[in-house]
Amino acid sequence: MAAGGPDSRAVRLEVDAGAGPDELLRTVGAAARLVAYVLAAVPPDTRGYDPDGPADASGFAAMCCDELLVHGWDAASGLGVELLPAEELAAAVLGRLFPWVPAEPDPWSALLWANGRIVLPGRPKQWRWRWHVAPLAEWGGQPPSPQ
């Protein structure tokens, strides 16, 4: 969003391969604070680039939370540690990015399923998924289709 609008996609971030875990965690925290500052400062009609469409501040906030939660879960799982975020946070991210996904059996499991990380009984494995990042007001009162 700070890069210049929904058509500006030239900004890329790269991680220093030589950075240690402590430095990486500090950098993730700093990046999260920077995103929060930008999102708090942009006017409500500001849109930013995402491959799934122009996103407003709430869409970007949800995408950032999704990235931190899901990739945090990936890392924690690889270390044999359980990551269990607050139910309210998982529900908010799920509802903003995947409004067609029911929060069953719980919002965190549903969010992991929506991101293709786990299989849930009675639901097909998610191989290709996408976020809904358009502003809430542009939904026209109906949740968007996952297609």
C-alpha positions as CSV (number, residue, x, y, z in Angstrom):
1,M,0.0,0.0,0.0
2,A,2.9,2.3,0.6
3,A,4.4,1.5,-2.7
4,G,2.0,3.4,-4.8
5,G,-1.3,1.8,-5.4
6,P,-3.0,-1.3,-6.8
7,D,-0.8,-1.4,-9.9
8,S,2.5,-1.0,-8.2
9,R,4.1,-4.4,-7.6
10,A,7.8,-3.6,-7.8
11,V,8.5,-3.8,-4.1
12,R,10.2,-7.0,-3.0
13,L,11.7,-8.1,0.3
14,E,14.5,-10.5,0.6
15,V,15.8,-12.3,3.7
16,D,19.5,-12.4,4.4
17,A,20.4,-16.1,4.2
18,G,23.1,-15.6,6.8
19,A,20.8,-14.2,9.5
20,G,20.3,-16.2,12.7
21,P,16.9,-17.1,14.3
22,D,17.0,-14.2,16.8
23,E,17.8,-11.6,14.0
24,L,15.0,-13.1,11.8
25,L,12.5,-12.9,14.6
26,R,13.4,-9.2,15.3
27,T,13.1,-8.5,11.6
28,V,9.7,-10.1,11.4
29,G,8.6,-8.0,14.4
30,A,9.9,-4.8,12.8
31,A,8.2,-5.6,9.5
32,A,4.9,-6.2,11.3
33,R,5.2,-2.9,13.1
34,L,6.0,-1.1,9.8
35,V,2.9,-2.6,8.1
36,A,0.8,-1.6,11.1
37,Y,2.0,2.0,10.9
38,V,1.3,2.1,7.1
39,L,-2.1,0.6,7.5
40,A,-3.1,3.0,10.3
41,A,-2.0,6.0,8.2
42,V,-3.6,5.4,4.8
43,P,-6.9,6.9,3.9
44,P,-9.9,4.5,3.8
45,D,-10.0,4.6,-0.1
46,T,-6.4,3.6,-0.5
47,R,-5.8,0.4,-2.4
48,G,-2.6,-1.7,-2.8
49,Y,-1.4,-4.4,-5.1
50,D,-2.0,-8.0,-4.5
51,P,-2.2,-10.8,-7.2
52,D,-5.8,-11.5,-6.0
53,G,-6.9,-8.0,-6.6
54,P,-6.7,-4.5,-5.2
55,A,-6.7,-4.7,-1.4
56,D,-7.8,-2.1,1.2
57,A,-6.2,-1.7,4.6
58,S,-8.3,-4.4,6.2
59,G,-7.4,-6.9,3.4
60,F,-3.7,-6.1,3.8
61,A,-3.9,-6.5,7.6
62,A,-5.7,-9.8,7.2
63,M,-3.1,-11.0,4.7
64,C,-0.2,-10.1,7.0
65,C,-1.9,-11.9,9.9
66,D,-2.5,-14.9,7.7
67,E,1.1,-15.0,6.6
68,L,2.4,-14.7,10.2
69,L,0.0,-17.3,11.6
70,V,0.2,-19.9,8.8
71,H,4.0,-19.7,8.2
72,G,4.4,-19.5,12.0
73,W,2.5,-22.7,12.2
74,D,4.7,-24.2,9.5
75,A,7.8,-23.3,11.4
76,A,6.5,-24.4,14.8
77,S,5.4,-27.7,13.4
78,G,8.9,-28.2,12.0
79,L,10.3,-27.6,15.4
80,G,7.7,-29.9,17.1
81,V,6.0,-27.0,18.9
82,E,2.3,-26.3,18.8
83,L,1.1,-22.9,17.7
84,L,-2.4,-22.1,18.8
85,P,-3.4,-18.4,18.2
86,A,-6.3,-16.7,19.9
87,E,-9.6,-18.0,18.5
88,E,-10.8,-14.4,17.9
89,L,-7.8,-13.6,15.7
90,A,-8.1,-16.8,13.7
91,A,-11.9,-16.1,13.2
92,A,-11.2,-12.5,12.1
93,V,-8.6,-13.5,9.5
94,L,-10.7,-16.4,8.3
95,G,-13.8,-14.2,7.9
96,R,-11.9,-11.4,6.1
97,L,-9.9,-13.5,3.6
98,F,-12.1,-16.7,3.3
99,P,-15.7,-15.5,3.9
100,W,-17.1,-18.6,2.2
101,V,-15.3,-21.0,4.6
102,P,-17.3,-22.0,7.7
103,A,-15.4,-21.7,11.0
104,E,-15.9,-25.3,11.8
105,P,-14.8,-27.3,13.7
106,D,-13.0,-24.1,15.0
107,P,-11.6,-21.0,13.3
108,W,-8.0,-22.0,13.6
109,S,-8.5,-25.4,12.0
110,A,-10.7,-23.8,9.3
111,L,-8.0,-21.2,8.6
112,L,-5.3,-23.9,8.3
113,W,-7.6,-25.9,6.0
114,A,-8.4,-22.8,3.9
115,N,-4.6,-22.3,3.4
116,G,-4.1,-25.9,2.4
117,R,-2.2,-26.9,5.5
118,I,-4.5,-29.6,6.9
119,V,-7.4,-31.9,5.9
120,L,-10.7,-31.6,7.6
121,P,-13.3,-34.4,7.6
122,G,-16.0,-33.9,5.0
123,R,-14.0,-31.3,3.1
124,P,-11.7,-31.8,0.0
125,K,-8.0,-31.0,0.4
126,Q,-7.2,-27.5,-0.6
127,W,-4.6,-27.6,-3.4
128,R,-5.3,-24.2,-4.9
129,W,-6.7,-21.4,-2.8
130,R,-6.9,-17.7,-2.9
131,W,-7.7,-14.8,-0.6
132,H,-10.6,-12.4,-1.0
133,V,-8.8,-9.0,-0.5
134,A,-11.2,-6.6,-2.0
135,P,-12.7,-4.0,0.3
136,L,-15.7,-5.2,2.4
137,A,-18.0,-2.5,1.0
138,E,-17.3,-3.9,-2.6
139,W,-18.8,-7.3,-1.8
140,G,-22.3,-6.0,-2.6
141,G,-23.7,-7.7,0.5
142,Q,-22.8,-11.2,-0.6
143,P,-19.7,-13.1,0.3
144,P,-17.5,-13.7,-2.8
145,S,-17.2,-17.0,-4.5
146,P,-13.9,-18.9,-3.9
147,Q,-13.6,-19.2,-7.7
